[in-house]
Amino acid sequence: MAFGILFLLFIVTTGWWLHSRWSALRQAQEARREAEMLYVFEARSKAQQPVPAAPPTAPSDFYPTLPGKP
């Protein structure tokens, strides 16, 4: 009888310990994912925005000349 009670106590204690370790592991994984997402969002917000292309220049009256030609 005493062995049965001790065995049951051992099983309950082991189950409680495993449950607490499993919960701590899941919480650590969630915290890690949250930190990774914050890091990514921060990096995206600090990234330089692409520079818009310069507008094309208007044509001018300057035309290059070849050597020897006026």
FIMAR-376118 format. One record per residue (C-alpha): x, y, z; residue number from 0. Coordinates in steps of 0.2 Angstrom, whole numbers. Layout:
BEGIN
ATOM|X|Y|Z|NUM
...
END
This chain:
BEGIN
ATOM|0|0|0|0
ATOM|14|12|5|1
ATOM|23|8|-11|2
ATOM|7|12|-21|3
ATOM|5|29|-13|4
ATOM|24|33|-16|5
ATOM|23|27|-34|6
ATOM|7|38|-37|7
ATOM|16|53|-29|8
ATOM|31|50|-40|9
ATOM|20|49|-55|10
ATOM|11|65|-51|11
ATOM|27|74|-47|12
ATOM|35|69|-63|13
ATOM|20|74|-73|14
ATOM|19|91|-65|15
ATOM|38|94|-68|16
ATOM|37|89|-86|17
ATOM|22|100|-88|18
ATOM|31|115|-81|19
ATOM|46|112|-91|20
ATOM|36|110|-107|21
ATOM|27|127|-103|22
ATOM|43|136|-100|23
ATOM|50|129|-117|24
ATOM|35|135|-126|25
ATOM|36|152|-118|26
ATOM|54|154|-122|27
ATOM|50|149|-140|28
ATOM|36|162|-141|29
ATOM|48|176|-134|30
ATOM|61|171|-146|31
ATOM|49|173|-161|32
ATOM|43|189|-154|33
ATOM|60|196|-153|34
ATOM|65|190|-170|35
ATOM|49|199|-177|36
ATOM|54|215|-168|37
ATOM|71|214|-175|38
ATOM|65|211|-193|39
ATOM|52|226|-192|40
ATOM|66|237|-184|41
ATOM|78|233|-198|42
ATOM|64|236|-212|43
ATOM|60|253|-204|44
ATOM|79|258|-204|45
ATOM|82|252|-222|46
ATOM|85|266|-234|47
ATOM|70|269|-246|48
ATOM|75|267|-264|49
ATOM|80|283|-272|50
ATOM|67|288|-286|51
ATOM|75|289|-303|52
ATOM|79|307|-309|53
ATOM|67|314|-322|54
ATOM|74|314|-340|55
ATOM|82|330|-345|56
ATOM|75|341|-358|57
ATOM|83|341|-375|58
ATOM|94|356|-377|59
ATOM|101|364|-393|60
ATOM|119|358|-389|61
ATOM|124|344|-402|62
ATOM|142|337|-401|63
ATOM|152|340|-416|64
ATOM|166|329|-423|65
ATOM|184|336|-424|66
ATOM|187|346|-440|67
ATOM|169|350|-443|68
ATOM|161|367|-438|69
END
